[in-house]
Amino acid sequence: MITGFAGCWLTARDHRLLGRTLQKLSAIASPLAPVLQEKLDRALVVRALDDDVAALGSHVEYVLDGCLPERRILVAEGGHGTVGLHLPLATARAIALIGMREGQSAEFPENGAMRQILLRRVLFQAFPAARPEEKTAEIIHLNHFARSRRLPEPRSKAKETR
């Protein structure tokens, strides 16, 4: 369970990839599955991200438990990357970091212990907003509303005239 975390910003692409990762983790009964489920439940899905939000492909600098800063690249799969350079989505640290804004911190479980992570900087954003007006301007999906209730369909004008 992620605690002390106000939510996160995800692109539709990252949300979809995290959903696939959740399916894989759930299939093997990974203890990370409930952590990722909570992350997805709290996520705000947006058309574009600000440069200070961690996303897939982002080069990030973070501090774990107040120790020295570490730099990694958030990646979908871990099998093809250089050890110590990439941080795959199927890890507790990547799950905690993705969608966080610079300066945000979270507590999360890793190997049976609670850890504290702080996103210091997003050094490089792999998919920056194409135009400045796109930056986090429009939320396209509130995941927790979609799960908990359906919004009523708008009434058509034909029904209103009857």
Secondary structure, 3 states (H helix, E strand, C coil): CCECCCCEEEEHHHHHHHHHHHHHHHHCCCCHHHHHHHHHHHEEEECCCCCCECCCCCEEEEEECCCCCEEEEEECCCCCCCCCCEEECCCHHHHHHCCCECCCEEEEEECCEEEEEEEEEEEECCCCCCCHHHCCCCEEEEHHHHHHCCCCCCCCHHHHCC
